[in-house]
Amino acid sequence: TCFMQARLFACCGTRPRKRAKIVGGTDAQAGSWPWQVSLQMERYGHVCGASLVASRWLVSAAHCFQDSDAIKAYMGMRVMNSVSNAAATRQIRRIVLHSQYDQFTSDYDIALLELSAPVFFNELVQPVCVPAPSHAFTSGTSCFVTGWGVLSEEGELATLLQEATVSIISHNTCSKMYDDAVTPRMLCAGNIQGGVDACQGDSGGPLVCLERGRRWFLAGIVSWGEGCARQNRPGVYTRVIKFTDWIHQQTKAFETSTHSLPAESLPSVIFFMPQSHKNHLQTNCTL
């Protein structure tokens, strides 16, 4: 009943269908990654990925939004050229770029997108969990990156949603590989030997890690890298734990300046807190 009852918002990061390009990845099954969003422009089609973190909010990469064209968000979709079969489609009402985003260094590469109307959660559309600032994604942890990006460095966009397993790489190791271009607000993941990576078109999409064997957390946002799947050049992601407070502050600020949703509405932002916090779960249901 978790996926049928909208008020049971503690279901973030869960997948009703557990069946299990990303360069070196495999085709994802329908419903495998229900927070995955395709951002599309009328002139270009798919331009970036995003993650559903709440009924009206997406998280993506700031570098995706250098064009003023109107963007649509497609959710619950597996086949790229089949937007009519998306489980939910919304216009983007507002884009919030981080004020410190630097397009030259890719630091603070994060953006929030407010949907034109809330989406209702079902087996194909679910939010991913947003980690607490103290949450640790340790080196060596196996996580997943998903998206419709190109299947090779010079290739074309994937037709089917791709998924690939990548490992978290320590900050020190990655910083050495990229000559100290990796800031504390960045997270590296991939295979040092190469062969598996995010690529063009995956930008803004999710890097998720399974915690405690039951919930998926948004560890990173696809940001940048040198080439795709090259040896000693892992993917670099925006480190989400550095922006949990910013996400909360920004969504709350905009919601209080506009109309609030009814109390019975879906939650707007879901945060998992350390076990020392009461009930292990903090939610804000009236944003």
FIMARVEX-845571 format. One line per 2 residues: number of its first residue (from 1); their letters; for each residue x, y, z of N, C-alpha, C. Coordinates in Angstrom, 3 decimals. Example, Ala and Ser with C-alpha at 12.3 -4.5 7.8 and 13.67 -1.06 7.14 Angstrom:
2
1) as) 13.190/-5.690/7.800/12.300/-4.500/7.800/13.200/-3.300/7.800  12.850/-2.250/7.080/13.670/-1.060/7.140/12.900/0.030/7.870
END
This chain:
287
1) tc) 0.811/-1.213/0.000/0.000/0.000/0.000/0.844/1.263/0.000  2.149/1.095/0.212/3.020/2.253/0.297/2.933/3.105/-0.957
3) fm) 2.798/2.479/-2.120/2.836/3.215/-3.366/1.446/3.649/-3.808  0.435/3.265/-3.072/-0.923/3.635/-3.426/-1.430/4.781/-2.570
5) qa) -0.868/4.937/-1.380/-1.346/5.964/-0.475/-0.407/7.161/-0.502  -0.900/8.287/-0.999/-0.045/9.456/-1.160/0.507/9.960/0.163
7) rl) -0.245/9.750/1.255/0.193/10.310/2.527/1.302/9.499/3.183  1.545/8.327/2.694/2.608/7.509/3.283/3.939/7.931/2.680
9) fa) 4.369/9.160/3.064/5.520/9.757/2.417/6.847/9.207/2.909  6.857/8.292/3.866/8.114/7.716/4.323/8.666/6.728/3.308
11) cc) 8.077/6.697/2.122/8.495/5.738/1.097/9.590/6.276/0.195  10.204/7.384/0.520/11.267/7.899/-0.342/12.375/6.869/-0.479
13) gt) 12.940/6.839/-1.674/14.076/5.959/-1.901/13.746/4.492/-2.020  12.470/4.158/-2.206/12.088/2.750/-2.361/11.612/2.504/-3.785
15) rp) 11.717/1.248/-4.215/11.342/0.890/-5.579/10.324/-0.238/-5.548  9.123/0.000/-6.102/8.116/-1.056/-6.126/8.515/-2.217/-7.014
17) rk) 9.340/-1.927/-8.017/9.807/-2.974/-8.925/11.314/-3.100/-8.745  11.763/-4.195/-8.219/13.171/-4.343/-7.883/13.986/-5.046/-8.960
19) ra) 13.359/-5.305/-10.103/14.114/-5.905/-11.199/15.162/-4.895/-11.689  16.013/-5.678/-11.556/17.009/-4.800/-11.997/17.108/-4.758/-13.619
21) ki) 23.546/6.535/-22.524/24.084/5.399/-21.769/25.270/5.944/-21.104  24.708/5.744/-20.181/25.788/5.411/-19.277/26.736/4.493/-20.049
23) vg) 28.006/4.909/-20.125/29.000/4.091/-20.817/29.292/2.853/-19.987  29.165/1.678/-20.607/29.422/0.441/-19.879/28.258/-0.014/-19.036
25) gt) 27.083/0.599/-19.231/25.920/0.240/-18.431/25.022/-0.757/-19.133  23.855/-0.982/-18.532/22.871/-1.900/-19.089/21.509/-1.233/-19.101
27) da) 20.574/-1.793/-19.880/19.217/-1.260/-19.931/18.535/-1.432/-18.583  17.901/-0.359/-18.112/17.147/-0.427/-16.862/15.723/-0.897/-17.147
29) qa) 15.157/-1.651/-16.224/13.775/-2.101/-16.353/12.820/-0.982/-15.938  11.607/-1.018/-16.447/10.600/-0.017/-16.100/10.375/-0.009/-14.592
31) gs) 10.379/1.179/-14.005/10.132/1.312/-12.578/11.341/1.091/-11.702  12.500/0.788/-12.302/13.693/0.530/-11.495/14.190/1.774/-10.777
33) wp) 14.073/2.921/-11.422/14.596/4.172/-10.870/13.499/5.229/-10.961  12.497/5.165/-10.088/11.292/5.988/-10.236/11.481/7.477/-9.958
35) wq) 12.671/7.883/-9.506/12.965/9.308/-9.296/13.682/9.928/-10.492  14.044/9.102/-11.471/14.763/9.607/-12.650/13.839/10.468/-13.508
37) vs) 14.330/11.639/-13.889/13.564/12.587/-14.696/14.352/12.926/-15.960  13.644/13.057/-17.068/14.242/13.554/-18.311/13.801/14.998/-18.511
39) lq) 14.773/15.906/-18.636/14.486/17.309/-18.923/14.667/17.524/-20.419  13.625/18.057/-21.061/13.658/18.171/-22.519/13.253/19.568/-22.983
41) me) 13.918/20.014/-24.043/13.575/21.261/-24.717/12.958/20.924/-26.065  12.034/21.755/-26.494/11.322/21.465/-27.744/12.276/21.372/-28.931
43) ry) 13.293/22.214/-28.942/14.213/22.240/-30.089/15.240/21.115/-30.065  15.586/20.649/-28.853/16.697/19.709/-28.738/16.308/18.331/-28.216
45) gh) 15.118/18.190/-27.663/14.765/16.935/-27.008/15.447/16.839/-25.661  15.888/15.639/-25.295/16.521/15.417/-23.989/17.823/16.204/-23.880
47) vc) 17.944/16.981/-22.799/19.171/17.760/-22.592/19.889/17.379/-21.303  19.135/16.996/-20.281/19.747/16.664/-18.997/18.824/15.759/-18.192
49) ga) 19.378/15.169/-17.167/18.591/14.407/-16.214/18.304/15.239/-14.978  17.493/14.703/-14.103/17.188/15.336/-12.819/16.650/14.250/-11.897
51) sl) 16.518/14.593/-10.625/15.990/13.651/-9.632/14.786/14.257/-8.938  13.734/13.476/-8.827/12.549/13.896/-8.083/12.834/13.737/-6.591
53) va) 12.795/14.837/-5.852/13.032/14.770/-4.408/11.779/15.093/-3.613  10.734/15.526/-4.300/9.493/15.898/-3.640/8.401/15.997/-4.680
55) sr) 7.182/16.202/-4.231/6.070/16.208/-5.172/6.143/17.352/-6.168  6.847/18.427/-5.822/6.936/19.585/-6.720/8.362/20.038/-6.994
57) wl) 9.343/19.279/-6.527/10.719/19.751/-6.666/11.642/18.695/-7.263  12.488/19.161/-8.184/13.540/18.346/-8.774/14.892/18.942/-8.405
59) vs) 15.911/18.089/-8.378/17.293/18.535/-8.215/18.053/18.162/-9.477  18.841/19.095/-9.989/19.637/18.831/-11.184/20.947/19.607/-11.075
61) aa) 21.676/19.706/-12.178/22.951/20.425/-12.214/22.743/21.819/-12.789  23.405/22.809/-12.200/23.248/24.190/-12.655/23.711/24.374/-14.095
63) hc) 24.723/23.616/-14.513/25.268/23.831/-15.862/24.297/23.422/-16.971  23.207/22.766/-16.604/22.202/22.367/-17.597/21.346/23.535/-18.072
65) fq) 21.396/24.665/-17.380/20.401/25.709/-17.621/21.033/27.005/-18.101  21.784/26.901/-19.204/22.378/28.076/-19.825/21.519/28.583/-20.978
67) ds) 20.459/27.860/-21.303/19.570/28.205/-22.414/18.225/28.649/-21.846  17.626/29.635/-22.480/16.366/30.184/-21.971/15.139/29.448/-22.485
69) da) 15.330/28.427/-23.301/14.188/27.682/-23.833/13.359/27.055/-22.711  12.059/26.936/-22.963/11.176/26.291/-21.993/11.554/24.818/-21.855
71) ik) 11.515/24.335/-20.629/11.904/22.958/-20.331/10.700/22.201/-19.784  10.544/20.971/-20.230/9.529/20.074/-19.685/10.212/18.934/-18.950
73) ay) 9.568/18.473/-17.893/10.079/17.347/-17.114/9.194/16.131/-17.353  9.832/15.025/-17.727/9.123/13.769/-17.974/9.541/12.753/-16.919
75) mg) 8.560/12.201/-16.216/8.822/11.263/-15.129/8.175/9.915/-15.402  8.750/8.872/-14.833/8.218/7.532/-15.030/8.378/7.053/-16.450
77) mr) 9.437/7.503/-17.111/9.654/7.170/-18.516/10.904/6.307/-18.652  10.843/5.308/-19.520/11.993/4.437/-19.775/12.539/4.616/-21.187
79) vm) 11.641/4.735/-22.162/12.045/4.861/-23.561/12.116/6.341/-23.926  13.298/6.779/-24.377/13.533/8.200/-24.609/12.577/8.822/-25.614
81) ns) 12.308/8.162/-26.731/11.473/8.759/-27.779/9.993/8.443/-27.595  9.603/8.132/-26.376/8.211/7.784/-26.103/7.659/8.656/-24.981
83) vs) 7.773/9.982/-25.149/7.351/10.902/-24.094/5.857/10.822/-23.834  5.087/10.385/-24.821/3.638/10.276/-24.622/3.298/9.197/-23.599
85) na) 4.236/8.309/-23.346/4.010/7.241/-22.369/4.604/7.552/-21.001  5.084/8.770/-20.804/5.605/9.152/-19.490/4.480/9.101/-18.469
87) aa) 4.800/8.672/-17.251/3.785/8.579/-16.201/3.325/9.953/-15.744  4.200/10.953/-15.873/3.851/12.322/-15.490/4.692/13.296/-16.305
89) tr) 4.066/14.393/-16.717/4.754/15.452/-17.454/4.401/16.789/-16.820  5.407/17.621/-16.596/5.175/18.930/-16.000/6.056/19.982/-16.667
91) qi) 5.520/21.187/-16.742/6.344/22.331/-17.091/7.190/22.704/-15.869  8.270/23.434/-16.107/9.091/23.925/-15.009/8.638/25.338/-14.666
93) rr) 8.197/25.521/-13.453/7.692/26.822/-13.023/8.821/27.779/-12.657  9.871/27.221/-12.033/10.953/28.065/-11.543/12.253/27.266/-11.512
95) iv) 13.348/27.897/-11.875/14.673/27.285/-11.767/15.498/28.113/-10.795  16.047/27.460/-9.793/16.861/28.132/-8.780/18.293/27.623/-8.900
97) lh) 19.179/28.452/-9.453/20.590/28.097/-9.538/21.282/28.512/-8.244  22.247/27.724/-7.796/23.000/28.120/-6.610/23.746/29.417/-6.914
99) sq) 23.676/30.370/-5.988/24.263/31.691/-6.223/25.777/31.651/-6.392  26.422/30.596/-5.902/27.880/30.496/-6.002/28.344/29.576/-7.140
101) yd) 27.416/29.173/-7.978/27.797/28.311/-9.096/28.834/28.997/-9.972  29.909/28.272/-10.284/31.001/28.774/-11.111/31.091/27.907/-12.366
103) qf) 30.735/28.473/-13.507/30.710/27.681/-14.738/32.104/27.281/-15.217  33.133/27.941/-14.709/34.498/27.617/-15.133/35.103/26.478/-14.315
105) ts) 34.771/26.416/-13.031/35.306/25.350/-12.176/34.281/24.264/-11.895  33.014/24.494/-12.245/31.890/23.579/-11.971/31.619/23.421/-10.481
107) dy) 32.120/24.336/-9.671/31.834/24.285/-8.239/30.403/24.764/-7.989  29.766/24.209/-6.968/28.376/24.526/-6.614/27.435/24.245/-7.792
109) di) 27.678/23.148/-8.471/26.902/22.808/-9.669/25.595/22.116/-9.284  24.652/22.916/-8.835/23.367/22.371/-8.390/22.257/23.367/-8.694
111) al) 21.089/22.850/-9.013/19.915/23.675/-9.281/18.673/22.967/-8.763  17.722/23.748/-8.332/16.407/23.246/-7.942/15.397/23.662/-9.000
113) le) 14.488/22.767/-9.320/13.447/23.060/-10.299/12.088/22.828/-9.653  11.270/23.869/-9.672/9.912/23.733/-9.152/8.976/23.372/-10.302
115) ls) 8.209/22.330/-10.106/7.261/21.892/-11.130/6.030/22.786/-11.148  5.361/22.813/-12.284/4.166/23.641/-12.433/3.016/23.157/-11.565
117) ap) 3.020/21.881/-11.223/1.996/21.293/-10.352/2.587/20.047/-9.705  2.084/19.654/-8.535/2.621/18.456/-7.873/2.383/17.206/-8.714
119) vf) 3.229/16.224/-8.536/3.007/14.917/-9.146/2.552/13.960/-8.061  1.769/12.985/-8.455/1.304/11.981/-7.512/2.189/10.749/-7.616
121) fn) 2.607/10.268/-6.478/3.515/9.128/-6.457/2.772/7.837/-6.777  3.409/6.991/-7.582/2.865/5.681/-7.908/4.035/4.741/-8.140
123) el) 3.809/3.590/-8.719/4.893/2.622/-8.855/5.978/3.071/-9.830  5.682/4.067/-10.673/6.677/4.563/-11.625/7.260/5.919/-11.249
125) vq) 6.658/6.583/-10.280/7.097/7.922/-9.874/7.218/7.972/-8.360  8.446/8.065/-7.868/8.731/8.117/-6.434/9.904/9.050/-6.185
127) pv) 9.947/9.700/-5.027/11.094/10.558/-4.718/12.260/9.755/-4.166  13.463/10.239/-4.437/14.658/9.656/-3.837/14.886/10.349/-2.495
129) cv) 15.541/9.694/-1.569/15.814/10.297/-0.265/16.960/11.297/-0.365  16.790/12.431/0.284/17.846/13.441/0.377/18.612/13.200/1.674
131) pa) 19.925/12.988/1.615/20.683/12.650/2.822/20.892/13.837/3.746  21.076/13.533/5.019/21.422/14.555/6.000/22.840/15.047/5.742
133) ps) 23.181/16.258/6.190/24.538/16.781/5.981/25.626/15.890/6.570  25.293/15.131/7.600/26.283/14.273/8.257/26.371/12.879/7.640
135) ha) 25.549/12.621/6.639/25.525/11.299/6.020/26.856/11.028/5.316  27.404/9.850/5.493/28.701/9.510/4.896/28.537/8.451/3.815
137) ft) 29.005/8.766/2.629/29.086/7.787/1.543/30.565/7.436/1.403  30.950/6.336/1.988/32.362/6.011/2.147/32.996/5.475/0.867
139) sg) 34.301/5.658/0.779/35.066/5.179/-0.367/34.881/3.679/-0.541  34.658/3.260/-1.771/34.456/1.849/-2.068/33.013/1.418/-2.109
141) ts) 32.098/2.271/-1.636/30.674/1.943/-1.666/30.189/1.829/-3.112  29.471/0.763/-3.416/28.903/0.576/-4.754/27.581/1.322/-4.861
143) cf) 27.472/2.162/-5.864/26.275/2.959/-6.089/25.868/2.831/-7.554  24.768/3.474/-7.922/24.293/3.418/-9.305/24.168/4.825/-9.879
145) vt) 24.538/4.964/-11.140/24.275/6.172/-11.902/23.342/5.780/-13.045  22.375/6.643/-13.330/21.376/6.334/-14.354/21.185/7.523/-15.287
147) gw) 20.740/7.237/-16.504/20.462/8.315/-17.442/20.336/7.830/-18.871  20.052/8.789/-19.766/19.910/8.504/-21.202/21.070/9.091/-22.000
149) gv) 22.193/9.318/-21.357/23.330/9.929/-22.033/23.896/9.048/-23.129  24.884/9.594/-23.844/25.479/8.866/-24.962/26.145/7.589/-24.472
151) ls) 26.146/6.572/-25.306/26.650/5.256/-24.931/28.152/5.126/-25.130  28.751/6.107/-25.786/30.202/6.163/-25.939/30.564/7.631/-26.112
153) ee) 31.843/7.944/-25.999/32.272/9.343/-25.992/31.805/10.112/-27.221  31.745/9.474/-28.361/31.312/10.139/-29.599/29.981/9.572/-30.094
155) ge) 29.271/8.879/-29.219/28.065/8.187/-29.639/26.799/9.013/-29.553  25.666/8.329/-29.704/24.356/8.962/-29.659/23.678/8.670/-28.325
157) la) 22.642/9.448/-28.038/21.891/9.241/-26.806/21.272/7.852/-26.780  21.164/7.311/-25.576/20.544/5.999/-25.410/19.043/6.094/-25.655
159) tl) 18.472/5.057/-26.222/17.020/4.991/-26.402/16.346/4.551/-25.116  16.949/3.591/-24.423/16.421/3.087/-23.160/17.231/3.642/-21.997
161) lq) 16.571/3.883/-20.880/17.253/4.338/-19.672/18.362/3.354/-19.304  19.547/3.896/-19.046/20.701/3.071/-18.718/21.014/3.132/-17.222
163) ea) 21.588/2.055/-16.707/22.033/2.014/-15.314/23.425/1.399/-15.278  24.254/1.865/-14.367/25.600/1.313/-14.239/26.049/1.397/-12.790
165) tv) 26.772/0.380/-12.354/27.340/0.361/-11.011/28.679/1.079/-11.015  28.842/2.004/-10.081/30.107/2.721/-9.919/30.460/2.732/-8.436
167) si) 31.730/2.864/-8.129/32.185/2.879/-6.736/32.605/4.288/-6.336  32.276/4.656/-5.091/32.715/5.933/-4.551/34.244/5.924/-4.452
169) is) 34.873/6.991/-4.897/36.327/7.135/-4.856/36.674/8.237/-3.861  37.677/8.014/-3.042/38.027/8.979/-2.000/38.382/10.333/-2.610
171) hn) 38.141/11.376/-1.827/38.409/12.737/-2.299/39.888/12.924/-2.628  40.756/12.428/-1.778/42.194/12.594/-2.005/42.650/11.918/-3.294
173) tc) 42.175/10.691/-3.504/42.551/9.958/-4.718/42.078/10.683/-5.968  40.832/11.133/-5.956/40.271/11.791/-7.134/40.923/13.149/-7.376
175) sk) 41.203/13.861/-6.301/41.826/15.173/-6.429/43.186/15.071/-7.116  43.926/14.026/-6.795/45.232/13.822/-7.439/45.073/13.530/-8.930
177) my) 44.023/12.779/-9.276/43.793/12.455/-10.688/43.443/13.688/-11.507  42.795/14.657/-10.861/42.352/15.851/-11.569/43.130/17.100/-11.159
179) dd) 44.338/16.926/-10.645/45.222/18.059/-10.321/44.535/19.087/-9.433  43.906/18.600/-8.376/43.288/19.452/-7.350/42.105/20.282/-7.856
181) av) 41.501/19.874/-8.975/40.316/20.582/-9.477/39.045/20.146/-8.759  39.141/19.097/-7.940/37.979/18.561/-7.227/37.841/19.266/-5.881
183) tp) 36.763/20.014/-5.714/36.548/20.772/-4.481/35.806/19.923/-3.448  35.711/20.410/-2.208/34.965/19.667/-1.179/33.488/19.482/-1.509
185) rm) 32.986/20.236/-2.467/31.567/20.117/-2.848/31.370/19.160/-4.010  32.402/18.394/-4.301/32.353/17.406/-5.379/32.629/16.014/-4.840
187) lc) 32.082/15.030/-5.512/32.207/13.626/-5.138/32.576/12.840/-6.390  33.535/11.937/-6.269/33.957/11.146/-7.425/33.458/9.713/-7.314
189) ag) 33.089/9.155/-8.452/32.646/7.759/-8.491/32.926/7.202/-9.874  33.218/5.923/-9.921/33.483/5.280/-11.199/34.393/4.090/-11.029
191) ni) 35.081/3.777/-12.078/36.044/2.688/-12.095/37.380/3.280/-12.520  38.379/3.228/-11.646/39.670/3.839/-11.952/40.267/3.264/-13.231
193) qg) 39.968/1.995/-13.501/40.460/1.364/-14.728/39.686/1.817/-15.965  38.595/2.564/-15.764/37.775/3.023/-16.871/36.726/1.997/-17.259
195) gv) 35.968/2.313/-18.306/34.987/1.366/-18.825/33.558/1.626/-18.422  33.343/2.310/-17.279/31.988/2.602/-16.813/31.951/4.048/-16.341
197) da) 30.958/4.813/-16.813/30.911/6.227/-16.445/29.617/6.842/-16.950  29.297/8.026/-16.393/28.260/8.855/-16.983/28.883/9.587/-18.170
199) cq) 28.034/10.136/-19.053/28.579/10.817/-20.231/27.610/11.928/-20.633  27.874/12.584/-21.767/27.031/13.677/-22.216/25.571/13.233/-22.292
201) gd) 24.696/14.067/-21.724/23.274/13.741/-21.691/22.839/13.188/-20.354  23.811/12.693/-19.566/23.490/12.210/-18.224/23.524/13.337/-17.202
203) sg) 24.111/14.485/-17.574/24.285/15.605/-16.653/23.005/15.915/-15.888  23.173/16.215/-14.604/22.040/16.557/-13.762/21.331/15.366/-13.168
205) gp) 21.653/14.170/-13.668/20.993/12.957/-13.197/21.550/12.450/-11.877  20.952/11.393/-11.351/21.285/10.927/-10.007/22.406/9.898/-9.925
207) lv) 23.199/10.038/-8.868/24.074/8.983/-8.366/23.453/8.566/-7.046  22.963/7.336/-6.957/22.234/6.901/-5.763/22.914/5.700/-5.119
209) cl) 22.831/5.664/-3.790/23.431/4.574/-3.024/22.373/3.965/-2.111  22.376/2.651/-2.030/21.428/1.936/-1.181/21.962/1.916/0.242
211) er) 21.172/2.406/1.184/21.585/2.478/2.580/20.730/1.549/3.432  21.389/0.848/4.315/20.714/-0.078/5.232/19.882/-1.109/4.470
213) gr) 20.237/-1.334/3.223/19.602/-2.367/2.435/18.167/-2.117/2.046  17.706/-0.882/2.211/16.293/-0.680/1.906/15.937/0.660/1.258
215) rw) 16.758/1.686/1.399/16.401/2.980/0.824/17.548/3.544/-0.012  17.173/4.180/-1.109/18.150/4.796/-1.994/18.279/6.278/-1.676
217) fl) 19.527/6.701/-1.514/19.820/8.096/-1.192/20.544/8.769/-2.352  20.250/10.042/-2.548/20.898/10.821/-3.597/22.270/11.277/-3.103
219) ag) 23.304/10.570/-3.516/24.664/10.902/-3.093/25.267/11.992/-3.963  24.957/11.962/-5.265/25.578/12.921/-6.169/24.703/13.280/-7.350
221) iv) 25.100/14.351/-8.027/24.448/14.828/-9.244/25.507/14.830/-10.343  25.223/14.198/-11.460/26.203/14.125/-12.545/26.627/15.539/-12.954
223) sw) 27.932/15.817/-12.864/28.426/17.171/-13.090/29.444/17.257/-14.229  30.626/16.639/-14.043/31.646/16.777/-15.085/32.646/15.626/-15.043
225) ge) 33.564/15.631/-15.967/34.615/14.629/-16.041/35.441/14.895/-17.280  36.539/14.195/-17.422/37.376/14.328/-18.612/37.082/13.156/-19.530
227) gc) 36.386/13.453/-20.635/35.955/12.377/-21.509/34.892/11.535/-20.830  34.766/10.304/-21.258/33.793/9.383/-20.675/34.434/8.016/-20.481
229) ar) 34.389/7.517/-19.267/34.864/6.164/-18.945/36.350/5.963/-19.240  37.131/7.043/-19.134/38.565/6.918/-19.360/39.275/6.423/-18.094
231) qn) 40.393/5.765/-18.295/41.191/5.292/-17.170/41.715/6.484/-16.371  41.641/6.366/-15.040/42.106/7.410/-14.126/41.369/8.734/-14.297
233) rp) 40.193/8.696/-14.883/39.369/9.897/-15.034/37.923/9.555/-14.664  37.662/9.346/-13.372/36.305/8.981/-12.943/35.329/10.143/-13.100
235) gv) 34.050/9.844/-13.000/33.039/10.880/-13.058/33.065/11.733/-11.805  32.798/13.024/-11.981/32.750/13.951/-10.850/31.308/14.426/-10.690
237) yt) 30.827/14.350/-9.470/29.430/14.634/-9.143/29.348/15.755/-8.113  28.259/16.482/-8.117/27.987/17.423/-7.036/27.680/16.620/-5.780
239) rv) 28.369/16.938/-4.676/28.208/16.195/-3.417/26.967/16.718/-2.695  25.893/15.956/-2.713/24.588/16.436/-2.253/24.572/16.791/-0.771
241) ik) 25.311/16.064/0.061/25.264/16.362/1.504/25.719/17.785/1.807  26.479/18.391/0.913/26.927/19.770/1.115/25.814/20.773/0.827
243) ft) 24.705/20.284/0.273/23.636/21.183/-0.145/22.277/20.846/0.458  22.248/19.911/1.392/20.971/19.542/2.010/20.300/20.749/2.646
245) dw) 21.058/21.530/3.399/20.487/22.714/4.045/20.031/23.738/3.008  20.795/23.892/1.949/20.426/24.837/0.890/19.125/24.413/0.229
247) ih) 18.981/23.129/-0.044/17.743/22.616/-0.642/16.555/22.950/0.246  16.720/22.690/1.533/15.644/22.960/2.485/15.320/24.447/2.526
249) qq) 16.352/25.285/2.632/16.147/26.729/2.738/15.477/27.299/1.495  15.930/26.890/0.339/15.399/27.445/-0.903/13.954/27.027/-1.153
251) tk) 13.658/25.764/-0.960/12.284/25.315/-1.200/11.331/25.956/-0.203  11.771/26.068/1.029/10.909/26.672/2.051/10.696/28.154/1.772
253) af) 11.746/28.855/1.343/11.632/30.286/1.066/10.637/30.563/-0.049  10.693/29.783/-1.110/9.780/30.012/-2.227/8.359/29.616/-1.875
255) et) 8.222/28.559/-1.093/6.872/28.110/-0.745/6.177/29.115/0.163  6.911/29.704/1.088/6.281/30.648/2.008/5.934/31.957/1.311
257) st) 6.566/32.210/0.156/6.268/33.436/-0.575/5.141/33.242/-1.585  4.684/32.011/-1.731/3.576/31.731/-2.645/2.485/31.016/-1.867
259) hs) 1.642/30.305/-2.561/0.548/29.611/-1.902/1.036/28.300/-1.301  0.653/28.017/-0.069/1.015/26.756/0.563/0.064/25.664/0.105
261) lp) 0.577/24.465/0.042/-0.274/23.325/-0.291/-1.120/22.950/0.914  -2.264/22.339/0.702/-3.064/21.853/1.824/-2.274/20.862/2.657
263) ae) -2.607/20.747/3.919/-1.874/19.875/4.830/-1.916/18.424/4.390  -2.981/18.044/3.676/-3.101/16.652/3.267/-2.333/16.354/1.981
265) sl) -1.643/17.356/1.433/-0.908/17.157/0.187/0.307/16.274/0.395  0.902/15.875/-0.716/2.128/15.102/-0.657/3.220/15.941/-0.018
267) ps) 4.217/15.313/0.564/5.309/16.065/1.176/6.111/16.796/0.109  6.693/17.923/0.473/7.488/18.660/-0.493/8.950/18.266/-0.462
269) vi) 9.507/18.071/0.706/10.902/17.673/0.786/11.061/16.606/1.848  11.842/15.598/1.553/12.036/14.485/2.473/13.504/14.410/2.850
271) ff) 13.790/14.435/4.150/15.165/14.345/4.617/15.305/13.200/5.600  16.315/12.390/5.407/16.660/11.385/6.399/17.770/11.940/7.263
273) mp) 17.620/11.822/8.590/18.577/12.378/9.525/19.352/11.258/10.211  20.465/11.596/10.893/21.213/10.570/11.626/20.339/9.889/12.663
275) qs) 20.733/8.693/13.093/19.915/7.917/14.007/19.740/8.594/15.354  20.599/9.568/15.661/20.460/10.273/16.928/19.239/11.179/16.944
277) hk) 18.694/11.455/15.757/17.520/12.312/15.685/16.252/11.508/15.968  15.307/12.167/16.532/14.050/11.522/16.908/13.372/10.919/15.696
279) nh) 12.954/9.667/15.847/12.219/8.920/14.814/13.045/8.636/13.562  14.305/9.085/13.536/15.218/8.834/12.420/14.746/9.462/11.120
281) lq) 13.671/10.235/11.154/13.132/10.776/9.906/12.527/12.137/10.157  12.924/13.100/9.354/12.348/14.428/9.435/11.672/14.740/8.121
283) tn) 10.448/15.206/8.158/9.766/15.560/6.919/9.158/16.938/7.052  8.963/17.597/5.950/8.277/18.866/5.899/7.122/18.679/4.931
285) ct) 5.918/18.638/5.461/4.767/18.243/4.650/3.941/19.423/4.169  4.267/20.638/4.590/3.414/21.772/4.251/4.145/22.807/3.415
287) l) 5.273/22.437/2.827/5.983/23.396/1.980/5.145/23.752/0.750
END
